[in-house]
């Protein structure tokens, strides 16, 4: 049996990836690293900035994304180890 914290993390990750836009963001970050919110928005097209921010927060909260700040920009980086563990399909 999986330990409780791993099970909770898996639920959060699968919940986050169950939303099509968040899955697209994750797939985008597999191929392109270190993108800021505006770069992600341009690549996804037709998504409001506030909606995109919400999706990025969900992915960050479940541990799939980490961030670093350069000036006024926040860059998002995919946790490849975590995605390989819980959702290896995304890496293909």
N, C-alpha and C positions, 0 to 999 in steps of 0.2 A: 504493500500500500504506500502510496506517495505521502510524504509528510504534508501537514496542513498548510504551511506557508507556500510550498511549491504548488499545491492545488489552488490556493487563492491567487497566486500570481498567474497561473495558467488561465483561470477564469477571467481575470482582468485583461489579459492579452487577447484571448479569443473574443471577448466582448468588444474590445477596441477594433480588432481586425474584421469583425463581423459587419462593420459599416463600410460600404463600398468606397467612399472618399478616403477614409483612413487606410484602407488596403492599397489604394492607388498611391497615396503618399509614401507608404512603406515600400512599395515596389519601386517607386521613383528613387528613393534614397538608397536602394540596393545598388543602383547603377551610377548614381551621381551623389557624391559625398559632400558634406559641408555646405548645404544650401540654406539661404535665409528664407524667411516667410515670403517675401516678394518674388524670389526666384521660383519657389514652389508654386505660388499662385499663378505665375506666368505659364508654367509648364502644364498645370492642370486646367487652366482657362475656366471661364464662367463660374467662379466661386468667389463669394464675397469675402473680404478680408476678415471680418469678424467670425464668419463661419469657419474659415481656414484656421484662425487662431484657436478656436474651440477644438477642432480636430487635432491640432498639434499638441494642445494641452492634454487631451485624452491619451495620446500616444506617449507623451512624456511621463504622465502620471503612472502609466502601467509599466514604465521602464524600458520601452522599446526605443525611445529617443533620448538623447542627452543634448545639452545645449552648451554653447559658449558664446560669449559676447565680444564683439569687436566694434568699438565705437557705439553707434546707435543700432547696429544690426545684431540680431540673435541668429546664430547658425545652428542647424539641427543635424545631428549625427545618429545614424542607426546603430543600435547595439547588435552587431552581427552574431555574436555568440548566443544571445537570447533568442533571436529570430531563428537561428539554426536549431535550437533546442525545441522551441514550441511551434514553429511554423516554417519548416524547411522548404515548403512549396514556394514561398515568396522569393527564395534565393535562386530559383530556376529561371 
